[in-house]
């Protein structure tokens, strides 16, 4: 019986691993089906396949310029009303080496959203303090303060072009952001981007597509007639 103990333990361990793999496969398949259904309902196209060209196209966005082996998958794209949008899962890898010289690969996945604009603008990042500030600091951007002390306390706003930041972060938009403090936004080129730290489910993706579209009308119309930034 004692000799069988390690064998039984190993067998149970292998069974648990197999069960985990099967569960992950089923969950991923169900999520893809739900995303396909969502895309159909919203009138968007859907592709579950890996796409490396999409991240390369938008690699000027900080969140899509990290790590290696970058690709998008489970891509929803098209027009909702007058807005051209893209939502997708994003993957990248980072590598680390421990004190014994063993190299480890970390896989990172999260949901990302892009709304395309008819004009091109400087980079501007807006996020809750502590969420995006470290990445922004790495790019040498100063935190911009605003007249609203509550907004400045809760959000880290960074841009090399302070005029653009002040034009975008007007009173009504600051009020909206205070009511949606989990948003991490990046404006650059012809894009407004919204990123999260994990892969979202279909209802969450629909909700955040809506919130991304809610951001668009807060941009003053004069920015599109006389940008004067780039």
Secondary structure, DSSP 8 states (H G I E B T S, - for coil): -HHHHHHHHHHHHHHHHHHHHHHHHHHHHHHHHHHHHHHHHHT-EEE-S-BHHHHHHTTTSGGGSSSEEEEEEEEEEEEETTEEEEEEEEEEEEEEE-TT--EEEEEEEEEEEEEEEEEEEEEEEEEETTTSHHHHHHTT--B---S-HHHHHHEEEEES-HHHHHHHS-HHHHHHHHHTTT--EEEEEEEEEEE-SS---HHHHHHHHHHHHHHHTTS-THHHH-----
